[in-house]
Amino acid sequence: MGIMSKILGGSDQRNAEDYVELDLDSFETATGGAGPSVRIAEIAGRQDVIPIKDTVYDGDLVIADITRHSTQDRTVEQIIDELRQVAEEVNGDIVQKGDDQLIITPTGISISREKL
């Protein structure tokens, strides 16, 4: 059987040996990385902002725990300002949920300010 008859489907009969079974675990599925992911982070200091920024630039949503800081802390204000700039640069969104969480979204994802 020539290559063209394999591609175009000649009149030859197919056998089970002509097919290869694929292991689906070796492929990324829709839930395994095809789209944006929700990532969880903890902000203990300013050094934790860099991986969060990279993650948002890569298109993932981040929920960051800021409970180690007081909301009146100047460091938290600086961290929020940095992450706000990232959200603006990627045309995403950022909100603070209570005193303990920040939610930062990538391009095209906005956060509703209304409760369900």
C-alpha positions, 0 to 999 in steps of 0.5 A: 500500500503506497503512501497516497493510498493511505492518505486518500483512502484507497480501496484496500481493506483496513486491519486492526493493526493499521490503527494505534490506540492513544492514551488520553492521559498523555494529552492535555484536556480542557481542564488540564491547561487549555484555558485560564486557570484559577491560582491560589497565592499567599502574600507574605511579603513584597517578594511574593508579588513577582510570581503573581504578576507573572501568573496574571500576565500568563492569563491566569486568575489569582486569589491571593491571601493577604491575612499576614498583613493589616489592611492599614499596613503600608506594605499592603498598600504598595502591593495592591498598587503594584497588582492594580497596575498589572490588572490595568496593563493586561485589561483585567480586574482587581478587587479586595474581598474582605480584609484577607483576599485579593482577586486579580484577573487577566485580560478579558475577565472582569469581577462583578461588584454585585453579590448574587 
